[in-house]
Amino acid sequence: MPKVTMRDLADPFVPERDSKWYRAMWHFWHPVAYSGDVVEGEMLQGQLLGERILLVRHEGTVRAFMDVCRHKGAAPSLGWIENGCINCPYHGWAYDMEGNLVNIPSRPELNGILKVNLERYQCREGAGLIWVSLVDEPWGDPPGLAEWDDPDMHWQSPAYYDWKTSAPRRLENFVDFSHFPFVHENILGTRDKAEVEDHEVWREGQMLRFDRYVVEPNDDTMKGILGISDDIVKVLNRYYLSLPGTIYLLRIFPNGKRYGLYMVSAPTGPATCRNFWHIGSDFAQNDEELAFLIDFELMVLDQDQPVVESQWPEHLPDLLSAEMYIKVADDVTLAYRSWLFELAADFVDK
């Protein structure tokens, strides 16, 4: 009997752009920029699902368009704003803030006659991010962040980072508990305690929810920042996974202090993602302590990136049976993929 291979199971070699889950990504909200990077009267180019996205803030409101002039395809985001209009740098074609063409400098007699426009996208602002959908009726709402407006939480928004992998692969890495003792040995886990304890995973609105208690070392720097002198601490980790690519981890320490890590992975194109993130705490007080928290997370990212970028194929196969799952250790992965593939079937197959 011939050997069954990965190709026989699901053909994960299908290009990512042709996979069901990738095509389903069009039906969700994705971040394209940090709110603070889109300033009044200026334009910014982002990337989403292979599209160039033009973002512009006008009279306080952010608008999103396809960053392609209808004349010869140049990027209007390289142009300028004048009299409330977006002006393309190539030939000066001007579009109003609804995307309507209003001026053709080389043939002004065609103004108002030639009915073309920049394609406009759904756009919302929330949780310190600019969210865009490429369809008129996306699934759900942009994921929020409950503690974003909490006056006791101090939030930092480090620069986004790009990885050469799919957004779901990056998201799964964040919630893959069994990799901690190996990729982050003596930081987030140890090999002599590699077993993952049983934990419940459930659907709640447009989120997957799961909690874990973890026992971890409390190094000298954290002792001072947290105000906890114990060498070992037991921390409650509460996870909020919003489909398709948002994860919020709220860590609650024994003394009630809170640490939040919010990450959204947006598909910029096949096998590429852009990751936006916020770090918040109610205990770090000065620049040195705040920098320590960022440096720690950057160290973790540097350890994760080469491993995640080595995963093959870079995207999720369209069938669950294409990869193996271990009970308990992969419960979150299986719940996430199952729901994502259900939605993909709804969006793509109908």
N, C-alpha and C positions, 0 to 999 in steps of 0.2 A: 504494500500500500504506500503510495507516494507521501512524502513528508508534507505536512501543512505548514505553510509559511505565513508571514505577516501580510504578504501580498494577497494570499488566498482569503484571509480573514476580512480585510477592509480596504485593501489597497491604499495605505497611507502615503503612497508615492504620488497620488493625485495632487497637482499643484494646489497650494493653499487657496489661491483666488477662486478655485472651482469647488472648494469644500462647502458643505452646507452651513457649518457654523460660521465661516467667514462671510458668506453672503447674508447670513442672518444678522451680522453685526450692524448692517445698515439700519436695522429697526430699533436701535438703542440710542441712548444719549452717551456721548463721549466727551471728555475734556480736550480742549485744543490749546489752552493757554491759562496761565494764572491771571486772575482778575487784575492784579496790580501791574501786569505787563501791557495791558491795553489802556493807554492813556487818552484823554480827551483830545480830539482833533488829529489823531495819528492812526496809522494802519499797521497791522501786524500780520505776517503770514504764518499759518499753521499747516499741519498735515493730518489727514484723516482718511483711512481706507483708500489710499492712493490718490486722493483729491487734494489739491492746494486750496486752503481755506483762507479767505481774507476776513480779518476781524477789524472792525472800526468802532470806536466809541464816539457817539454824537449826541450832544446834549444829555450826557450821563448814561445813555443806553447803548449797549453793545449790539451790533448787527453782524451777521455772518453771511458771506457770499462765496460762491466759487471764484477762486482767484484767477480768472481767465477772461480777458477782454474778448468780446464777441467779434472784434475786427480781425486781428491776426494772432490772438492767443497769448499776448504778453500778460505779465502779472500786474494788475492795477495796484497791488500793494506796494510796488516799487515807485508809484507815482506820488501824488500829493492831494491834500484836501483844500478846496477853495470854494467859497460861497456855498458851503454845505454840500459839495459834490465831490465824488471820487474821480480823480483824473488819471487816466492811463499814461504811463511815461513814454509810450512808443509814439503815438500819434495824437495824444491829447484828448481822446474821446472822454467825455464826462458823463457820469451816471449820478443820479440823485440818491438819497439815502434809502429809497425803496428799490434801488437797482435799475431804475428806468434810464435809458439813454436820453440825454437832454442836449448834448452839444457835440457836433462833428466839425472841428475847426477847418478842415480842408474842404468841406461842402456844407456850409451853414444852411443852405436852402433846404437840406434834408432834415433839419431839426424838426422834430415832431411828426415827421412823415415815416421815417425808418423806425419801426416799432421793434426794438430789441432791448434786452435787459440782461444784467448780471443775474445768474441764478442765485436766489436767496434761500438760506437754510434756516430751520428752526434754531433759535439760540436762547439760552437762559444763563443767568449768572447766579451762583450759589456755592457755598462752602469754599470761597476764595478761588473759584475756578470759573472759566467760561466753557459751558457745555453746548455742544452742537449735535443736531441730528440731521441725517441726510434724507430722511423721509418726513412727510407732513404729520404723520400720526405715530410717533415712536412709542415703544412699550414702556409703560410706567413713567416715573418722574426722575430727574437727575438725583442721584443719591445725596442725601443731606449729611450733616455732621452735627449731632446733637449738642456737643460741647463747644462748637465754633464760637458762639456768642457768650460763653460762660466767662464772666469777668475774672475768675480765679485761674483760668487756664491761659498760659502764655504760649501762643502758637508761632512756630517758625515754618517757613516754606522754602526749603533748599531748592536749588536748581533742578529742573527735570533731568531725567537721564534716559537715554535710548539704548535698548537692548536688541540684539539680532535674534529674536525669537517671537513667537506669537503672544498676544496679550493673555490668553488663557494659560499658557505655560508659565508666564511670569506670575499670574495671580495664584496658580496652584502652588508654586514654589513658596509663597508667603505662608500658606496654610498646610504645608507638608511637614508634619511634626517629626516624622521618622528620619528626616535628613539632619536634624539639629546636632545629634551626637557625632556626626561624621564630617559634614561641611563646616560646622561651627563648634568643633570639639573644644571643651573647656571654656566655652563662651556661653553657648545656649544649651549645652548638654555634654554628657560623657558617654563613652562607648560601653562602659560597664553598666549603664542604666539606659539602654537603647529602647527598651520596650515602651510602646505607646499604650497608655491606660484607656479603658473604655470611656467613651464620651458620646453624649447625645447630639445629633444634628437634626434640626427641624427647619421647616419653611415658615416664614413669618412675613406676610406682605410680599414685597419683591426681594426679600433677603433670605439667606440661609443664616441660621443662628447656631452657635455652639460655644460652650464655656469650658475652660480647663483650669485646674489648679496646678501650678508648677512650683517645684522646690528648686531654688537656684542659689548660687553663691552671691554674696553681697560684698563687692570689692570695696577697698578703702575709699575710693572717690565717691561711690554711691552711698556709702555710710554717711559721709558728711553732707551730701546733697539731700538725702532722704530723711536724715535724722534718725536712722535705725542702726544700732551698733552690732546687731547680730551678724554672724558670719554667713548664716544660711537664712533665707527668707522664703515664705510661702506666699505666692502671688496669684490672685485671681485674674485670669485672662479672659475677657469677654470679646468675642468675635462677631462682627456684623458684616456679612458678605453680600453685597448688592450686585445682582447680575447686570451686565456681564463681567465687569472688571474692577469693581471697587471693594476694598477690604478696609475695615476700621477695627483696630485692636485697641481696646481700653483696658489698661492694666491697673489693678487696684491693690496697693500694698497693705501690709498688716496694720499700719497706722492710718489708713484711709487715704493716703496720698495717691494721686492719679497720674498716669502717663498715657498719652494717646498717640497712636501711629496710624495715619490715614494715607492710603495709597490707591491710586487709580491708574490702571494700565489701559492705554488707548491704542487701538490698532492703527498705526500710521500707513501700513501697507502689508502685503504678504510677508510673513515671517519677520516683521519689525514692529516694535511697540515703543511708545513714549510714555514715561511713567512720571506722574505728578504726585507730590507727597507733602504732608504736613506732619510736624512733630509738635506735640503739646504736653505741657505738664503744669501742675500747680505747686511745684516745689523748687524747680530751678529758678534762681533769682538774678544771677549776674551773668555777664558775657562769658566768663570762663565756664560756668556750669552749663549754660546753653550750648556752648561750643562742644563740650564733652558729649552731650547727648547726640549731636549731629555726627561727630567723629565716630562714635560707637556704631551708629546705623550705617555710615559709609563703609566701615570695616566689614560689617555683615554683608553689605551689597557686593563689595569687592570679592568676597569669598563665594557668593552665590553666582555671580554673573558667568564665569567661565563654565561652570557646571550646567547651568540652565541653557546657555547657548550651545552646549554640546548635545542637547537632547535632539533625537532624530526620530521621526520628522519634526521640523520646527513647530508644526501646527498639530492640533488634535485630529486624529483620524475620525472619520464620520461615524464609525460604529464603536460602541463600548467594548466589544469583544476584541478589538485590535491590540489592546494592551492589558496586562495582568493587574489585578487588584488584590490587596491583602486586607482581610477583614480587620476592622478597628483602625489599623494604621492608615488605611486609605478611605475611611468612611466619608471624610469631607470631599475628597476628590471625586468619589463615585456619586455623591449627592449633587455636587456641582455640575459634573458632566451630564448626569441624567436630566437635570432641569434645563441645562443649556441646550441639549439635543432635542428635548421636547419642544422648546421654543423654536429651534431651528426648523423642525419639521412643520410647525404651524406656519412659520413665515415663508419657507422656501417651497414646500411641497404643495401648498394650496394654490 
